[in-house]
Amino acid sequence: MNYKMIQDWTVETWEGFACRRGEVDGRACRLVLPKGLRADRRWAWRAEFFGAFANADVELVRRGYVLAYMDVQHHFGAPKAMRHFDAFYVFARQLGLHARTAMIGLSRGGLFIYNWALENHDKVACLYADAPVCDIRNWPCRPALAGTPEYIRCLEMYGLTEQALKDKYRPPIERANELARAGIPVIHVCGGADEVVHVEHNSIPLLCNYMQGGGNCRLIVKPDCGHHPHGLEDPTEIVEFIDHAFDGWAEC
């Protein structure tokens, strides 16, 4: 790993690990460094809410993964955010990290990881989505939220009118079969009682489309859980899913 590229970044600690804080493409970023970097330089990329419900993130770092984060909050996974992500990926490769990354998307972070993966099949090892938003028409642009600041900002970020949202917008739900054909493994963890991001309007239709594309996915439903807490008390199943996904890709 090319540590010279981050030698001027601020040095902190996060969950007992070294953490570097700096900037890429005008956006604040963090890199959490394992105590022993894996020889194949695997990394996981948290799309939103750094440090929230992060026991899977911590376990990945403990296993030798680099944990990465770029702050593109309030972008809703829109094209502008994807261009920032493109720049961060180039930076990660210059650091010497693996050619593929495991993407972690909690809640609205689902929009980020799915939109970027759909543009970058060859750069993604797997997707871990947790109570993910999979269609902006479910949140924040559903009719009941019309006129709210997030509804208005989301349309602006996507460059959509309300009519174009109805007629032209294609959410990740409709395109998930593309990821299946690309062989990208997917795991979702959802609350069965989630009233904020309904599993039946987001994860279930996306995963059905994914399976129609020939892919194998995993859905873990916590029956009595709402939108929070995210993740699993024991993250082993999530982390081993990510480990196994990387095992299926040759090191680049």
C-alpha positions as CSV (number, residue, x, y, z in Angstrom):
1,M,0.0,0.0,0.0
2,N,1.3,3.4,-1.0
3,Y,1.3,5.2,2.4
4,K,3.1,8.2,0.9
5,M,-0.2,9.3,-0.7
6,I,-1.8,9.8,2.7
7,Q,1.2,10.9,4.7
8,D,-0.2,14.4,5.0
9,W,-3.7,13.2,6.2
10,T,-4.7,13.7,9.8
11,V,-3.9,10.8,12.0
12,E,-6.7,9.6,14.4
13,T,-7.9,6.3,15.9
14,W,-11.2,4.6,15.3
15,E,-12.3,1.6,17.3
16,G,-8.7,0.9,18.2
17,F,-7.3,1.1,14.6
18,A,-5.3,3.8,12.9
19,C,-7.6,6.2,10.9
20,R,-6.4,8.7,8.4
21,R,-8.7,11.7,7.5
22,G,-8.1,13.7,4.4
23,E,-9.7,14.9,1.1
24,V,-10.2,13.5,-2.4
25,D,-11.9,15.3,-5.2
26,G,-13.0,18.1,-2.8
27,R,-14.8,15.6,-0.4
28,A,-13.8,14.6,3.1
29,C,-12.6,11.0,3.3
30,R,-11.4,8.5,5.9
31,L,-9.3,5.4,5.7
32,V,-9.2,2.9,8.6
33,L,-6.1,0.8,8.4
34,P,-5.8,-2.7,9.8
35,K,-3.0,-3.7,12.1
36,G,-2.0,-6.3,9.5
37,L,-2.9,-5.5,5.9
38,R,-4.0,-8.6,3.9
39,A,-1.6,-9.6,1.1
40,D,-4.4,-9.1,-1.5
41,R,-5.2,-5.6,-0.1
42,R,-9.0,-6.1,0.3
43,W,-11.1,-3.1,1.2
44,A,-14.6,-2.3,2.1
45,W,-16.3,1.0,1.2
46,R,-18.9,2.5,3.5
47,A,-21.1,4.7,1.4
48,E,-23.0,6.6,4.2
49,F,-23.1,7.1,8.0
50,F,-19.5,6.3,8.8
51,G,-19.3,4.7,12.2
52,A,-23.0,4.0,12.6
53,F,-24.0,0.4,13.5
54,A,-20.4,-0.5,12.4
55,N,-19.7,-3.9,14.1
56,A,-19.4,-5.6,10.6
57,D,-17.0,-2.8,9.5
58,V,-14.9,-3.3,12.7
59,E,-14.7,-7.0,12.1
60,L,-13.6,-6.5,8.5
61,V,-10.8,-4.3,9.6
62,R,-9.8,-6.8,12.3
63,R,-9.5,-9.3,9.5
64,G,-7.1,-7.1,7.5
65,Y,-9.4,-5.1,5.3
66,V,-9.0,-1.3,4.7
67,L,-12.2,0.5,5.5
68,A,-12.9,3.5,3.3
69,Y,-15.4,6.4,3.4
70,M,-16.1,9.4,1.2
71,D,-18.5,12.0,2.5
72,V,-21.1,12.7,-0.2
73,Q,-24.1,13.2,2.1
74,H,-27.3,14.8,0.8
75,H,-26.5,13.5,-2.7
76,F,-28.9,10.5,-2.6
77,G,-26.6,8.5,-4.9
78,A,-27.2,10.9,-7.8
79,P,-24.8,11.2,-10.8
80,K,-22.8,14.0,-9.1
81,A,-22.1,11.7,-6.2
82,M,-21.1,8.9,-8.6
83,R,-18.5,11.1,-10.2
84,H,-17.0,11.8,-6.8
85,F,-17.0,8.0,-6.2
86,D,-15.2,7.5,-9.5
87,A,-12.4,9.8,-8.3
88,F,-12.2,8.0,-5.0
89,Y,-11.9,4.6,-6.7
90,V,-9.0,5.9,-8.8
91,F,-7.3,7.2,-5.6
92,A,-7.9,3.8,-3.9
93,R,-6.2,2.0,-6.8
94,Q,-3.3,4.4,-6.7
95,L,-2.9,3.5,-3.0
96,G,-2.5,-0.1,-4.2
97,L,-5.9,-1.5,-3.0
98,H,-7.6,-4.4,-4.6
99,A,-9.3,-3.8,-8.0
100,R,-12.6,-4.7,-6.4
101,T,-14.3,-3.4,-3.3
102,A,-17.0,-4.6,-1.0
103,M,-19.6,-1.8,-0.8
104,I,-21.6,-1.2,2.3
105,G,-24.9,0.7,2.1
106,L,-27.1,1.4,5.1
107,S,-30.5,3.1,4.4
108,R,-30.1,5.8,1.8
109,G,-26.6,4.4,1.3
110,G,-28.3,1.7,-0.7
111,L,-28.8,4.2,-3.5
112,F,-25.1,5.0,-3.6
113,I,-23.8,1.4,-3.7
114,Y,-26.3,0.2,-6.3
115,N,-26.0,3.1,-8.6
116,W,-22.2,2.9,-8.6
117,A,-22.1,-0.8,-8.9
118,L,-24.5,-0.6,-11.9
119,E,-21.9,1.6,-13.6
120,N,-18.9,-0.3,-12.5
121,H,-19.5,-4.1,-12.6
122,D,-15.8,-4.8,-12.9
123,K,-14.9,-2.9,-9.7
124,V,-17.2,-4.4,-7.2
125,A,-16.6,-7.7,-5.2
126,C,-20.0,-7.7,-3.5
127,L,-22.8,-5.5,-2.0
128,Y,-23.9,-5.5,1.6
129,A,-27.1,-3.5,1.8
130,D,-28.8,-2.9,5.1
131,A,-32.4,-1.7,5.2
132,P,-31.5,0.0,1.9
133,V,-33.4,2.5,-0.1
134,C,-33.5,1.0,-3.6
135,D,-35.8,3.6,-5.4
136,I,-36.0,7.3,-4.7
137,R,-39.7,7.1,-5.5
138,N,-40.0,5.1,-2.2
139,W,-37.9,7.7,-0.3
140,P,-37.5,10.6,-0.3
141,C,-39.5,11.2,-3.5
142,R,-42.7,9.4,-2.7
143,P,-45.9,11.5,-3.1
144,A,-46.6,11.7,0.6
145,L,-43.2,13.6,1.0
146,A,-43.8,16.0,-1.9
147,G,-42.5,19.5,-1.1
148,T,-40.2,18.5,1.8
149,P,-36.6,19.7,1.6
150,E,-35.3,16.2,0.9
151,Y,-37.8,15.6,-1.8
152,I,-36.9,18.8,-3.6
153,R,-33.1,18.4,-3.1
154,C,-33.2,14.8,-4.4
155,L,-35.0,15.8,-7.6
156,E,-32.5,18.6,-8.1
157,M,-29.5,16.3,-7.5
158,Y,-30.8,13.9,-10.2
159,G,-31.8,16.7,-12.5
160,L,-35.4,15.4,-12.6
161,T,-38.8,17.0,-12.8
162,E,-41.7,15.3,-11.2
163,Q,-42.9,14.2,-14.6
164,A,-39.5,12.8,-15.5
165,L,-39.4,11.0,-12.2
166,K,-42.5,9.2,-13.3
167,D,-41.6,8.6,-16.9
168,K,-37.8,8.4,-17.2
169,Y,-36.2,7.4,-13.9
170,R,-35.0,3.8,-13.7
171,P,-34.2,2.7,-10.1
172,P,-31.8,0.0,-9.1
173,I,-34.8,-2.2,-8.5
174,E,-35.4,-2.4,-12.3
175,R,-31.7,-3.0,-13.1
176,A,-30.6,-5.5,-10.5
177,N,-30.6,-8.3,-13.0
178,E,-27.5,-6.6,-14.6
179,L,-25.6,-7.2,-11.4
180,A,-26.7,-10.8,-11.3
181,R,-25.4,-11.3,-14.9
182,A,-22.1,-9.7,-13.8
183,G,-21.8,-12.2,-11.0
184,I,-21.8,-9.7,-8.2
185,P,-23.0,-11.3,-4.9
186,V,-25.6,-9.4,-2.9
187,I,-26.6,-9.7,0.8
188,H,-29.4,-7.6,2.4
189,V,-30.3,-7.3,6.1
190,C,-33.7,-5.8,6.8
191,G,-36.1,-5.2,9.6
192,G,-39.5,-6.8,9.0
193,A,-41.2,-4.0,10.9
194,D,-39.4,-1.2,9.1
195,E,-41.9,1.6,8.5
196,V,-39.3,4.0,7.0
197,V,-37.8,1.9,4.3
198,H,-40.3,-0.9,3.6
199,V,-38.7,-4.2,2.8
200,E,-41.6,-5.1,0.5
201,H,-41.1,-2.0,-1.6
202,N,-37.3,-2.0,-1.7
203,S,-35.3,-5.1,-1.0
204,I,-37.8,-7.7,-2.0
205,P,-38.5,-6.4,-5.5
206,L,-34.8,-5.7,-6.1
207,L,-33.8,-9.2,-5.1
208,C,-36.6,-10.8,-7.1
209,N,-35.3,-9.0,-10.2
210,Y,-31.7,-10.0,-9.2
211,M,-32.7,-13.6,-9.1
212,Q,-34.5,-13.4,-12.4
213,G,-31.1,-12.4,-13.8
214,G,-29.7,-15.7,-12.6
215,G,-28.0,-14.5,-9.4
216,N,-27.9,-16.0,-6.0
217,C,-28.5,-13.6,-3.1
218,R,-29.1,-13.6,0.6
219,L,-31.8,-11.9,2.5
220,I,-31.8,-11.8,6.3
221,V,-35.0,-10.4,7.8
222,K,-35.2,-9.4,11.5
223,P,-38.9,-10.0,12.1
224,D,-39.7,-7.5,14.8
225,C,-37.0,-4.9,13.9
226,G,-37.8,-1.4,12.6
227,H,-35.4,0.7,10.5
228,H,-33.0,0.7,13.5
229,P,-30.9,-0.9,14.6
230,H,-29.0,-1.8,11.5
231,G,-26.8,-4.9,11.1
232,L,-26.7,-8.0,13.2
233,E,-25.6,-8.3,16.8
234,D,-23.1,-10.9,15.6
235,P,-21.8,-9.8,12.2
236,T,-20.1,-13.1,11.4
237,E,-22.6,-14.0,8.6
238,I,-22.2,-10.7,6.9
239,V,-18.4,-10.7,7.1
240,E,-18.0,-14.2,6.0
241,F,-20.3,-13.5,3.0
242,I,-17.9,-10.6,2.1
243,D,-14.9,-12.8,2.6
244,H,-16.3,-15.6,0.4
245,A,-17.2,-13.0,-2.3
246,F,-13.6,-11.8,-2.5
247,D,-12.4,-15.4,-2.6
248,G,-14.3,-15.7,-5.9
249,W,-12.4,-12.9,-7.6
250,A,-8.8,-13.1,-8.8
251,E,-6.5,-10.6,-7.3
252,C,-5.8,-7.7,-9.6
